[in-house]
Amino acid sequence: MDVYKLLKEDHQKVKSIFAELEDTTERALKTREHLFVNLKAELTVHSEAEEKFFYPRIVEPEETRDITLEAIEEHAVVKTLLSELEADPKNTEEWTAKLKVLKENVEHHVEEEEGEMFKKARKVLSAEDAESIAAEIEAFKEEASELEEG
């Protein structure tokens, strides 16, 4: 599997958690808390993997530099929103509104990544590079999930 397919799978997983969260109301506190923990874990390990293995390989080439720097900044915004959402009571309209802002930020990021960034990255990374980055990310995620469980 290459890095593009792997990251797209992550994006789908996150999209599905957002959809489940959106279906909850302020009264479904336990469900919200559970889904939010999953969302935060997915987004955290995904962004760490991108920052550790994918972005460093595409930040130097001129062709992918600007979009990669922008993606790194978008990750910072997502991390801030996640920590605020984690700290805030999850049974308020404000929390719901902030979750919507997070979702919009993530959707924008995914759209740019799967569109412009992946297209440009394919020009600067060989197929072998794309596969080896995917393998590194899979190993990283496996290790993260073992630490989480154990």
C-alpha positions in Angstrom: 0.0 0.0 0.0 1.2 3.5 -0.7 1.1 6.5 1.6 -1.7 8.2 -0.4 -4.1 5.2 0.0 -3.2 4.8 3.7 -3.8 8.5 4.5 -7.1 8.4 2.6 -8.2 5.5 4.7 -7.5 7.5 7.8 -9.4 10.4 6.4 -12.4 8.2 5.8 -12.3 6.8 9.4 -12.2 10.4 10.8 -15.1 11.5 8.5 -17.1 8.6 9.8 -16.5 9.5 13.5 -17.5 13.1 12.7 -20.7 11.8 11.2 -21.5 9.8 14.3 -20.7 12.7 16.5 -22.9 15.0 14.5 -25.9 12.6 15.1 -25.6 13.1 18.8 -27.4 15.8 20.9 -26.3 17.6 24.0 -28.1 14.9 26.0 -26.1 12.1 24.7 -23.1 12.9 26.9 -21.6 9.4 27.3 -21.8 8.7 23.6 -20.3 12.1 22.8 -17.4 11.6 25.2 -16.7 8.1 23.8 -16.8 9.2 20.2 -14.7 12.3 21.0 -12.0 10.1 22.6 -11.9 8.1 19.4 -11.8 11.1 17.2 -9.0 12.7 19.2 -7.0 9.5 19.1 -7.4 9.1 15.3 -6.6 12.7 14.5 -3.6 12.7 16.9 -1.9 9.6 15.6 -2.7 10.6 12.0 -1.2 14.0 12.3 1.8 12.8 14.2 2.5 10.2 11.5 2.2 12.7 8.8 4.5 15.2 10.6 7.0 12.5 11.4 7.2 10.5 8.1 5.3 12.2 5.2 5.8 15.9 5.5 9.6 15.9 6.1 10.0 14.1 2.8 8.0 16.7 0.9 8.7 20.0 2.7 12.1 20.6 0.9 11.2 20.3 -2.8 10.0 23.7 -4.1 6.9 22.0 -5.7 5.5 20.8 -2.4 7.0 23.3 0.1 4.2 25.8 0.4 1.3 23.3 0.7 3.3 21.3 3.2 4.0 24.3 5.4 0.3 25.2 5.3 -0.7 21.6 6.3 1.7 21.8 9.3 -0.1 25.0 10.4 -3.5 23.5 9.8 -2.4 20.6 12.1 -1.6 23.2 14.8 -5.1 24.7 14.6 -6.7 21.2 14.8 -4.6 20.4 17.9 -5.7 23.6 19.6 -9.3 22.9 18.9 -9.0 19.3 20.1 -7.5 20.3 23.4 -10.2 23.0 23.9 -12.9 20.5 23.0 -11.4 17.9 25.4 -11.4 20.5 28.2 -14.9 21.9 27.6 -18.2 20.2 28.8 -19.5 18.1 25.9 -23.2 18.7 26.6 -23.3 22.4 25.5 -24.3 24.2 22.3 -20.9 25.9 22.4 -19.1 22.5 22.3 -21.3 21.5 19.3 -20.4 24.7 17.5 -16.7 24.2 18.2 -16.9 20.6 17.0 -18.4 22.0 13.7 -15.4 24.4 13.4 -13.0 21.5 13.9 -14.8 19.4 11.3 -14.7 22.2 8.8 -11.0 22.7 9.4 -10.3 19.0 9.0 -12.4 18.7 5.8 -10.6 21.7 4.3 -7.2 20.1 5.2 -8.3 16.7 3.8 -9.5 18.3 0.6 -6.2 20.1 0.0 -4.1 17.1 1.0 -5.9 14.6 -1.2 -6.1 17.0 -4.0 -3.2 19.4 -4.5 -0.7 17.9 -2.0 -1.0 14.3 -3.2 -0.8 15.3 -6.8 2.4 17.4 -6.2 3.9 14.7 -3.9 3.5 12.1 -6.6 5.9 14.2 -8.7 8.6 14.4 -6.0 8.3 11.0 -4.4 8.9 7.7 -6.2 6.4 4.9 -5.9 9.0 3.1 -3.7 9.2 6.2 -1.4 5.4 6.3 -1.2 5.3 2.6 -0.2 8.1 2.9 2.3 6.5 6.0 4.0 3.3 4.0 4.3 5.2 1.1 5.9 6.8 3.5 8.4 3.4 5.1 9.2 1.8 1.6 9.7 4.5 0.6 12.1 4.2 3.9 13.9 0.4 3.5 14.2 0.8 -0.1 15.4 3.2 0.9 18.1 0.9 3.8 19.2 -2.1 1.4 19.4 0.0 -1.1 21.5 1.0 1.7 23.9 -2.6 2.8 24.1 -3.8 -0.7 25.0 -1.1 -1.5 27.2 
